[in-house]
Amino acid sequence: MDTIQKALLDLASSQRGLESGRTLTFEDFLAQLRWRPDRLIRNVHQVFYDMVQAHVGGGHDEYPDDPESINFIDYDFDSLLVAGADQPFFADRVFANRLMNMVDGFRGGAQQNKIYLFDGPPGSGKSIFLNNLLRRLEEYANSPEGTRYETVWRLDRRLLGDETDSEASQQLLRLLGERHTAHLLADLAAVSAEPEAAEPLAAEEDDQAHAMLQARQRRQRPDYLEVPCPSHDNPIVMIPRDQRARFFDALFHNDEFKWNLSGNKEYDWVFQGEPCTVCASLYRALLHKLDDPMAVFRMIHARPYQFDRRLGEGITVFNPGDRTSRSPVQTNPELQRRLGHLLGDSNAVRYVFSRYARTNDGIFALMDIKGHNRDRLLELHNIVSDGVHKVEEIEERID
């Protein structure tokens, strides 16, 4: 048993201090943003570029002074596609340079939604290459170097006047009253003989009932309702679009990053991006109900955007035999019910989204364009140029 306890303590100590899942307030997020803006203000193109650079580097030009050189740089892809892989992929010089040229384009300017096709004969390693590349991206995105944050709302029940458990509370009080009925009847003669004892007895019963009720409520739910953004929006896009330039001008010092933020095309999304329909409608509904922008921003929190290919979060890969979903529109009926009760209007916020929202600002991959993936490619092609499609009557933006 001592050995087991020691092993468990070692395991617990190794996990202590990890902040991969820690949720920050919006104010704490802004403090992190000032400290390392180049890390936290990144979209998926910039994260992909940084991941490849961290593993591959700049390469080595073997003929820097040769006027007839075709500039095929020697890149070392071992760390990216070979090390630790069950099936390593060895990139030749031509493929490596074409891939790095594509990656350099990710960082060089404003990005449009595109579909990248890797074409090759059977057995050339396309699937191995993609699996190894996505595994490295998942590892990097979940590491401290690749951390980005997504929006999660914590709606203050007390501030919004939530009484979700009022019916259950009344039932508990009724049960408590029935429990003490026998004692009240037994002591009825004594209470009648001494009327002054009636009030303390009733007060004692009320105190017991309320104490049990409060204990039950504390155990049952926290003081907030947590609503995650289904599209993994960066918290900075919650700032009204017309106020962002002024806000960032006040937030950052006049340094190199601030100059790049205002002038480089790679940061256009910071000023042009819009929150998803769920977050936008939540912001409007809360502002209408509270009439206090600071109270609304205090309900905005940030947590690390965790990539998980198996759950389809941030990265999703479809094989040709994977059938299409019968329910293209996803929702959460229980969360929708609580939102309607909390905001006092069931139509104020509609928590509906498509499967594309789960990989917004992430990677959506099709492994071999055949079978069911043909239909997926056509559907993706119809929305990818504009990055907008309909989910029922709601317009959903996808990057």
C-alpha positions in Angstrom: 0.0 0.0 0.0 2.9 2.4 0.7 4.2 1.8 -2.8 0.7 2.5 -4.3 0.3 5.7 -2.2 3.8 6.9 -3.3 3.0 6.3 -6.9 -0.3 8.2 -6.6 1.4 11.1 -4.8 4.1 11.3 -7.5 1.3 11.3 -10.2 -0.6 14.0 -8.4 2.5 16.2 -7.9 3.4 15.9 -11.6 0.0 17.3 -12.5 -0.1 20.0 -9.9 0.5 23.5 -11.3 -0.6 22.6 -14.9 -2.8 25.4 -16.2 -3.9 23.8 -19.5 -7.6 23.9 -18.4 -7.6 27.0 -16.2 -10.3 29.5 -17.0 -9.4 33.2 -16.7 -11.5 36.3 -16.2 -11.6 38.7 -19.1 -9.4 41.1 -17.1 -6.8 38.4 -16.4 -6.9 37.4 -20.1 -6.1 41.0 -21.1 -3.2 41.0 -18.6 -1.8 37.9 -20.3 -2.4 39.5 -23.7 -0.3 42.5 -22.7 2.5 40.2 -21.5 2.7 38.0 -24.6 0.5 39.4 -27.4 2.4 37.6 -30.2 1.4 34.3 -28.7 -2.3 35.0 -27.8 -3.3 37.0 -30.9 -2.9 34.2 -33.5 -5.4 32.4 -35.8 -5.0 28.9 -37.0 -2.8 30.0 -40.0 -0.3 31.7 -37.7 -0.3 28.8 -35.2 0.4 26.3 -38.0 3.2 28.5 -39.3 4.7 28.7 -35.8 4.4 25.0 -35.3 6.3 24.1 -38.5 9.0 26.7 -37.7 9.4 25.3 -34.2 10.1 21.8 -35.6 11.8 22.6 -38.9 13.4 25.9 -38.6 14.8 28.0 -41.5 16.7 25.3 -43.3 20.2 25.4 -44.8 21.1 26.8 -48.2 23.9 24.6 -49.5 24.7 26.9 -52.4 24.2 30.5 -51.2 26.5 32.1 -53.7 25.8 30.0 -56.8 24.0 32.2 -59.4 22.6 29.1 -61.0 21.1 27.7 -57.8 17.4 26.8 -57.9 17.1 27.7 -54.2 16.1 24.2 -53.0 16.8 24.6 -49.3 17.8 21.6 -47.2 15.1 21.3 -44.6 15.2 18.8 -41.7 11.8 17.3 -41.3 12.8 14.6 -38.8 11.3 16.4 -35.8 8.0 17.2 -37.6 7.3 13.9 -39.5 9.7 11.2 -38.3 10.5 11.4 -34.6 8.2 9.4 -32.4 5.9 8.4 -35.3 4.6 4.9 -35.6 5.0 5.3 -39.4 7.6 7.9 -40.2 7.2 10.0 -43.4 10.5 11.0 -45.1 10.0 14.2 -47.2 12.2 14.5 -50.3 13.8 17.8 -51.3 11.1 18.9 -53.8 8.2 18.1 -51.5 9.8 19.8 -48.5 10.4 23.0 -50.4 6.9 23.1 -51.8 5.4 22.5 -48.4 7.6 25.2 -46.8 6.6 27.7 -49.5 2.9 27.0 -48.7 3.6 27.4 -45.0 5.4 30.7 -45.5 2.3 32.0 -47.3 0.3 31.4 -44.1 2.2 34.0 -42.2 2.9 36.5 -45.0 -0.5 38.2 -45.3 -4.3 38.1 -45.0 -5.7 34.6 -45.5 -8.7 33.5 -47.5 -10.4 30.2 -46.9 -8.9 27.7 -49.2 -8.9 23.9 -49.7 -5.4 22.4 -50.0 -5.2 19.1 -51.9 -2.3 16.8 -51.7 -2.3 14.6 -54.8 -0.2 11.4 -55.3 -0.4 7.8 -56.4 -1.5 5.0 -54.0 1.2 4.1 -51.5 3.0 7.5 -51.8 2.4 8.3 -48.1 -0.3 10.9 -48.2 -2.2 9.5 -45.3 0.9 8.9 -43.2 2.0 12.5 -43.9 -1.3 14.0 -42.9 -1.6 11.9 -39.7 1.9 12.8 -38.6 1.4 16.5 -39.4 -1.9 16.7 -37.5 -0.4 14.8 -34.5 2.3 17.4 -34.3 -0.2 20.3 -34.6 -2.4 18.8 -31.8 0.7 18.5 -29.5 1.8 22.0 -30.3 -1.6 23.6 -29.9 -2.0 22.0 -26.4 1.4 23.0 -25.3 2.3 26.3 -23.5 4.1 27.6 -26.7 0.9 27.0 -28.8 -1.7 28.1 -26.3 -4.6 30.2 -27.6 -7.7 31.1 -25.7 -11.4 30.7 -26.5 -14.5 32.4 -25.1 -16.6 30.9 -22.4 -19.5 32.8 -20.7 -20.2 32.5 -17.0 -23.6 34.0 -16.5 -24.1 35.3 -12.9 -27.3 33.7 -11.7 -27.6 36.2 -8.8 -27.1 39.2 -10.9 -29.6 38.0 -13.5 -32.2 37.0 -10.8 -32.3 33.3 -11.6 -34.9 31.3 -9.7 -34.5 28.0 -11.6 -34.7 25.9 -8.4 -37.6 27.8 -6.9 -40.1 25.0 -7.4 -37.6 22.4 -6.0 -37.0 24.7 -3.1 -40.7 24.9 -2.3 -41.0 21.2 -2.5 -38.1 20.8 -0.1 -39.7 23.2 2.3 -43.0 21.3 2.1 -41.2 18.0 2.8 -39.5 19.6 5.8 -42.8 20.8 7.1 -44.3 17.3 6.8 -41.3 15.9 8.6 -41.9 18.1 11.6 -45.7 17.8 11.6 -45.6 14.9 14.1 -43.4 16.9 16.5 -45.7 19.9 16.2 -48.8 17.9 17.0 -47.1 16.2 19.9 -46.1 19.5 21.4 -49.4 21.2 20.6 -50.8 20.9 24.1 -47.6 22.3 25.6 -47.5 25.1 23.1 -51.1 26.0 23.8 -50.5 26.0 27.6 -47.5 28.3 27.0 -48.2 30.6 24.0 -44.9 32.4 24.4 -43.1 29.1 23.2 -44.9 29.1 19.9 -42.9 31.7 18.1 -39.4 30.3 19.1 -40.5 26.9 18.0 -41.7 28.1 14.6 -38.5 30.2 14.2 -36.4 27.1 15.0 -38.2 25.0 12.3 -37.8 27.8 9.8 -34.1 28.1 10.5 -33.6 24.3 10.0 -35.5 24.4 6.8 -33.6 27.3 5.3 -30.3 25.9 6.5 -31.0 22.6 4.7 -32.2 24.5 1.6 -29.1 26.6 1.4 -26.9 23.6 1.8 -28.7 21.8 -1.0 -28.4 24.7 -3.3 -24.7 25.1 -2.7 -24.2 21.4 -3.5 -26.4 21.4 -6.5 -25.0 24.2 -8.7 -22.5 27.0 -8.8 -23.5 30.6 -8.8 -23.1 30.8 -12.6 -24.3 29.2 -15.7 -21.4 28.3 -18.0 -22.0 28.7 -21.8 -19.0 27.8 -24.0 -18.7 29.4 -27.4 -19.4 26.6 -29.9 -17.1 28.3 -32.5 -14.1 28.7 -30.2 -14.0 32.4 -30.7 -11.0 34.3 -29.4 -12.2 36.6 -26.5 -10.8 39.7 -28.3 -13.6 39.5 -30.9 -16.1 40.0 -28.1 -15.0 43.7 -28.1 -17.3 45.6 -30.4 -15.8 45.8 -33.8 -15.9 49.6 -34.1 -14.1 50.0 -30.7 -11.2 47.5 -31.2 -8.7 49.9 -32.8 -9.2 52.4 -29.9 -9.2 49.7 -27.3 -5.9 48.1 -28.5 -4.3 51.6 -28.8 -5.0 52.1 -25.1 -4.1 48.5 -24.1 -0.6 48.1 -25.8 2.5 50.2 -25.5 4.0 51.9 -28.5 6.3 49.0 -29.4 7.1 46.7 -32.3 4.1 44.5 -31.8 1.7 47.4 -31.8 3.2 48.6 -35.0 2.8 45.1 -36.6 -0.8 44.8 -35.3 -1.9 48.0 -36.9 0.0 47.6 -40.2 0.5 43.9 -41.1 -2.1 42.0 -43.1 -1.7 38.9 -41.0 -3.6 40.7 -38.2 -6.5 41.9 -40.3 -8.7 39.3 -38.7 -8.3 41.0 -35.3 -10.1 44.1 -36.6 -12.5 42.4 -39.0 -13.5 39.2 -37.2 -17.0 38.9 -35.7 -18.2 36.7 -32.8 -20.4 33.8 -33.6 -24.2 34.2 -33.5 -24.4 32.6 -30.0 -21.9 35.0 -28.5 -23.2 38.0 -30.4 -26.8 37.4 -29.3 -25.6 36.7 -25.7 -23.8 40.0 -25.6 -26.9 41.9 -26.8 -29.3 40.1 -24.5 -27.1 40.7 -21.4 -26.6 44.3 -22.3 -30.3 44.8 -22.7 -31.1 43.1 -19.5 -28.4 44.6 -17.3 -27.7 48.0 -19.1 -24.2 47.8 -17.8 -21.3 46.9 -20.3 -18.8 46.3 -17.4 -21.1 43.7 -15.9 -21.4 42.0 -19.3 -17.6 41.9 -19.7 -17.2 40.4 -16.2 -19.2 37.4 -17.4 -16.8 36.8 -20.3 -14.0 34.4 -19.5 -11.2 32.8 -21.4 -9.9 29.2 -21.4 -7.2 27.4 -23.5 -8.5 26.2 -26.9 -7.8 22.5 -26.6 -7.3 20.5 -29.8 -8.6 16.9 -29.6 -8.9 15.0 -32.9 -10.8 12.1 -31.4 -13.5 14.5 -30.2 -13.5 16.6 -33.3 -12.5 19.7 -31.4 -10.1 21.9 -33.4 -9.1 19.0 -35.7 -11.4 16.6 -37.4 -10.5 14.0 -40.0 -13.1 12.1 -42.1 -12.3 8.8 -43.9 -14.2 7.8 -47.0 -16.3 5.2 -45.1 -17.5 7.6 -42.4 -21.2 8.2 -43.0 -22.6 11.7 -43.0 -24.4 12.8 -39.8 -28.1 12.6 -39.7 -28.3 15.7 -37.6 -26.3 18.5 -39.3 -27.6 21.0 -36.7 -26.3 20.5 -33.2 -27.7 22.0 -30.0 -28.0 21.5 -26.3 -31.6 21.4 -25.2 -30.9 21.6 -21.4 -28.5 24.5 -21.8 -31.1 26.2 -24.1 -33.8 25.8 -21.5 -31.6 27.3 -18.8 -30.6 30.2 -21.1 -34.3 31.0 -21.8 -35.2 31.0 -18.1 -32.2 33.0 -17.1 -32.6 35.7 -19.8 -36.4 35.7 -19.6 -36.8 35.2 -23.4 -36.5 31.9 -25.1 -35.7 33.6 -28.4 -33.0 35.9 -27.2 -30.2 33.3 -27.7 -30.4 30.2 -29.8 -27.7 27.8 -29.0 -27.5 26.0 -32.4 -24.5 25.4 -34.6 -23.1 23.1 -37.2 -20.3 20.5 -37.1 -18.1 23.1 -38.8 -18.2 25.2 -35.7 -16.2 22.6 -33.8 -13.2 23.1 -36.1 -13.6 26.9 -36.5 -10.1 28.4 -36.4 -8.9 24.8 -36.7 -8.4 22.1 -39.4 -11.0 20.2 -41.2 -9.4 17.3 -43.2 -10.7 14.6 -45.6 -8.6 11.5 -45.9 -8.9 10.4 -49.6 -11.5 12.0 -51.8 -13.8 9.0 -52.5 -16.9 7.4 -51.0 -18.7 9.8 -48.6 -15.8 12.3 -48.7 -16.8 13.3 -52.3 -20.1 14.8 -50.9 -18.2 16.4 -48.0 -15.8 18.0 -50.4 -18.6 19.4 -52.5 -20.4 20.7 -49.4 -17.2 22.3 -48.1 -16.4 23.9 -51.5 -19.8 25.6 -51.5 -19.1 27.5 -48.3 -15.3 27.8 -48.0 -14.8 30.7 -50.3 -17.0 33.1 -48.3 -16.7 31.3 -45.0 -20.4 31.7 -44.4 -23.3 29.2 -44.5 -26.8 28.8 -43.0 -27.6 26.7 -40.0 -31.4 26.7 -40.2 -32.1 30.5 -40.5 -28.9 31.5 -38.7 -25.8 32.6 -40.6 -22.7 30.9 -39.3 -19.2 32.1 -40.1 -16.4 29.6 -40.4 -12.7 30.1 -40.8 
